[in-house]
Amino acid sequence: MLLIWNRPGFTEGLTEEERNALFGEVDEIMKELTETGELVDGQALADPAQTQTVRRVDGDTEIVDGPFMESKEQFAGYLTVDCDSPQRAAEIAARWPDVRYGGAMEVRPVMEQAGTEM
């Protein structure tokens, strides 16, 4: 799974030309992954302002608005890919345009239903 991390609203600081180029790159990558059969699933997430966080605090359940993370980057979406190797997944992640704008892609194997064996 490729987890997309970026700064919320970072595209607002881009010119229209830069935004179009960024989204065009995303479209190209998605088309390629669809054609190669590597794309399993993927979704962007809503703005972090629409987030609720549920935690246990002093034995009670607490539900608060927002992610309130100690990070400028927020989880923005994901891609699930079926690749031949972790290296191929990292190659795909390295091409994701958000990375050039201060974001990050986390590459993480998905556990199989059989258990924790990876």
C-alpha positions as CSV (number, residue, x, y, z in Angstrom):
1,M,0.0,0.0,0.0
2,L,1.3,3.5,-0.9
3,L,0.2,6.0,1.8
4,I,0.2,9.6,0.5
5,W,1.2,12.3,3.0
6,N,1.2,16.0,2.1
7,R,0.5,19.4,3.5
8,P,-3.2,20.2,3.4
9,G,-4.0,22.9,0.9
10,F,-0.5,22.8,-0.6
11,T,-2.0,23.0,-4.2
12,E,-3.5,26.4,-3.4
13,G,0.0,27.8,-3.4
14,L,0.7,26.5,-6.9
15,T,-0.1,28.3,-10.1
16,E,-2.9,26.9,-12.3
17,E,-0.3,25.6,-14.7
18,E,1.6,23.8,-11.8
19,R,-1.7,22.3,-10.5
20,N,-2.6,21.1,-14.0
21,A,0.8,19.6,-14.4
22,L,0.7,17.9,-11.0
23,F,-2.8,16.4,-11.6
24,G,-1.7,15.4,-15.1
25,E,1.2,13.4,-13.7
26,V,-1.2,11.7,-11.2
27,D,-3.5,10.8,-14.1
28,E,-0.5,9.4,-16.1
29,I,0.6,7.2,-13.2
30,M,-2.9,6.0,-12.6
31,K,-3.4,5.1,-16.3
32,E,-0.1,3.3,-16.4
33,L,-0.9,1.3,-13.2
34,T,-4.3,0.4,-14.6
35,E,-2.8,-0.7,-17.9
36,T,-0.2,-2.9,-16.2
37,G,-2.7,-4.4,-13.9
38,E,-0.8,-3.2,-10.8
39,L,-3.5,-0.8,-9.5
40,V,-5.8,-2.5,-7.1
41,D,-7.5,0.5,-5.4
42,G,-6.9,4.1,-4.5
43,Q,-8.7,7.1,-3.0
44,A,-8.0,10.6,-1.9
45,L,-9.2,11.6,1.5
46,A,-11.3,14.6,2.4
47,D,-9.7,17.7,4.0
48,P,-8.3,17.1,7.5
49,A,-10.8,19.7,8.8
50,Q,-13.5,17.1,8.3
51,T,-11.7,14.5,10.4
52,Q,-12.8,13.2,13.8
53,T,-10.3,11.4,16.0
54,V,-11.4,8.8,18.6
55,R,-9.1,8.0,21.5
56,R,-9.2,6.5,25.0
57,V,-8.2,9.0,27.6
58,D,-8.2,8.1,31.3
59,G,-10.5,5.1,30.5
60,D,-13.1,7.2,28.7
61,T,-13.7,7.4,24.9
62,E,-13.0,10.9,23.6
63,I,-14.1,12.1,20.1
64,V,-12.6,15.3,18.9
65,D,-12.7,17.2,15.7
66,G,-9.6,17.2,13.5
67,P,-6.6,15.0,13.4
68,F,-4.5,17.2,15.8
69,M,-1.3,15.6,14.7
70,E,2.1,17.0,15.7
71,S,3.0,17.1,12.0
72,K,2.6,19.5,9.1
73,E,1.9,16.6,6.9
74,Q,-1.5,14.8,7.0
75,F,-2.6,11.4,5.5
76,A,-4.1,12.5,2.2
77,G,-5.0,9.2,0.4
78,Y,-3.7,5.8,-0.6
79,L,-3.0,3.5,-3.5
80,T,-3.1,-0.2,-3.2
81,V,-0.9,-1.8,-5.8
82,D,0.0,-5.4,-6.7
83,C,3.6,-5.4,-7.7
84,D,6.3,-7.9,-8.2
85,S,8.5,-6.5,-5.5
86,P,8.7,-3.9,-2.7
87,Q,11.3,-2.1,-4.9
88,R,8.7,-1.7,-7.7
89,A,6.2,-0.2,-5.2
90,A,9.0,2.3,-4.0
91,E,9.6,3.2,-7.7
92,I,6.0,4.1,-8.1
93,A,5.9,6.1,-4.9
94,A,9.1,8.0,-5.9
95,R,7.3,9.2,-9.1
96,W,4.2,10.6,-7.1
97,P,4.3,14.3,-7.7
98,D,3.3,15.3,-4.1
99,V,6.8,14.2,-3.0
100,R,8.4,17.1,-5.0
101,Y,6.1,19.5,-3.1
102,G,7.2,18.5,0.4
103,G,4.9,15.4,0.8
104,A,5.9,11.8,1.3
105,M,4.8,8.4,0.2
106,E,4.9,5.6,2.7
107,V,5.3,2.1,1.2
108,R,3.9,-0.6,3.5
109,P,3.0,-4.2,2.8
110,V,-0.6,-5.2,3.6
111,M,-0.9,-8.2,5.9
112,E,-2.6,-11.2,4.4
113,Q,-5.7,-12.6,6.0
114,A,-3.7,-15.6,7.1
115,G,-2.1,-13.6,9.9
116,T,1.0,-11.6,10.6
117,E,3.3,-13.4,8.1
118,M,4.5,-11.0,5.5
